[in-house]
Amino acid sequence: MADPRPPVDTAPFVAVREAVLAMAFRDDLVVREIPAPSGLAPESLALAGDVRPEADGVDSPYGTGRIVVLHDPDEPDAWGGAWRIVAFAQAPLEPEIGIDPLLAEVAWSWLVDALEARSATFHSVSGTATKTLSRGFGTLAEEGDGAQIELRASWSPSGDITAHIDAWAELTCMLAGLPPGSEGVAVFGARRGNRG
């Protein structure tokens, strides 16, 4: 039996994919395409970003992020449109910063600020900002205390999708302690023994 649905028009997604893959990022953020999760949408693109990784394809001791661009021409009700972005970013912290009661709110505000700074309009946003404190025991005791901030978010973008990717890249660097304009500046306090 033939599928009664019309074929998916892939042109909008192909154009977005080409624009995203042509993007340039700051020198201390290595971005690469990774396999996109299946089953979330008819079309998807996923990227990984690592702040100053020691080797290509290896998570950074400073911070890392992932972003997925989803496209469904059927415009799922929960999305309120044909596009959805799912983003993740995390970075290790010094324990003194990890105990800050406003840390989660600050991390979330960095995402919103990065989107707004690029006029990357969005709606139907949701997400979590999680801070984790850890203490090593046994053979990990010598690593001492650790902390980590992790942000997971999804939103429905409007307009230029590359502006949203650029905002995610800035967020990933901000969580790692690298605000805009800080390329080549030393990162203090990166914890290699990240157990978060």
Secondary structure, DSSP 8 states (H G I E B T S, - for coil): ----S-----HHHHHHHHHHHT----TTEEEEEE---SSS-SEEEEEEEEES-SSTTS--SS-EEEEEEEE-TT--TTTTSSEEEEEEEEEEE-HHHHT-TTHHHHHHHHHHHHHHHTT--EEEEEEEEEEEEEE--GGGGGG-EEEEEEEEEEEEE-S-HHHHHHHHHHHHHHHTT--TT-TT-------SS---
